[in-house]
Amino acid sequence: MLIRPVVAYGGETWTLSNKSINLLDGFERGIPRRILGPVWENGNWRRRKNSKLFGRYKECSIFSYIRIQRLKWLGHIIRISEERVAHKLYSYVTDGVWQRDRPKDRWRDAVRRDLRQLRISVTLTEERKR
């Protein structure tokens, strides 16, 4: 309960690559594995299986948690007034050419991909409860 919010602090603003998703998943599996320890089976100690670790807790993965936080933040940005800095930055369109060493993915791209994968319309973000 305490580890996930600390690890995912500020996660609503992250853009995650496949490598960073795999690292977060490995970290998430490692914590309960260390807390619960190995299993004594047939006279030998063995590591706990991932399916048993995830079956023990009724929580989504840390990547899904970060994705949900990102979509909540998108809804907040869209609902706030247009004079606020966060809304201005979200709706700002840059002119010109990207620098050569720019990041491969932008926050807006990651949010659009999340919306497309979950089949959610941006208009739903205007209604907080839905």
Residue pairs with C-beta under 8 A, 6 or more apart in sequence:
3 31
4 28
4 59
4 62
4 65
7 24
7 27
7 28
7 62
8 62
8 65
8 66
8 69
11 65
11 66
11 69
11 70
12 66
12 69
12 70
12 72
12 73
13 70
13 73
13 107
14 66
14 70
14 107
14 110
15 103
15 105
15 106
15 107
15 109
15 110
16 24
16 63
16 66
16 110
17 104
17 105
21 63
24 62
24 63
24 66
25 61
25 62
25 63
27 62
28 61
28 62
29 50
29 53
32 48
32 53
32 56
32 57
33 47
33 48
33 53
36 48
36 53
36 56
38 45
38 46
38 47
38 48
39 45
39 46
39 47
39 48
54 61
59 65
60 68
67 114
70 107
70 110
70 111
70 114
71 111
71 114
71 115
71 118
71 120
71 125
74 111
74 122
74 125
75 125
75 126
75 128
76 86
77 86
77 87
77 90
78 87
78 90
78 122
78 125
78 126
79 125
79 126
79 128
80 86
80 87
81 87
82 88
82 91
90 108
114 120
115 121
115 122
124 130
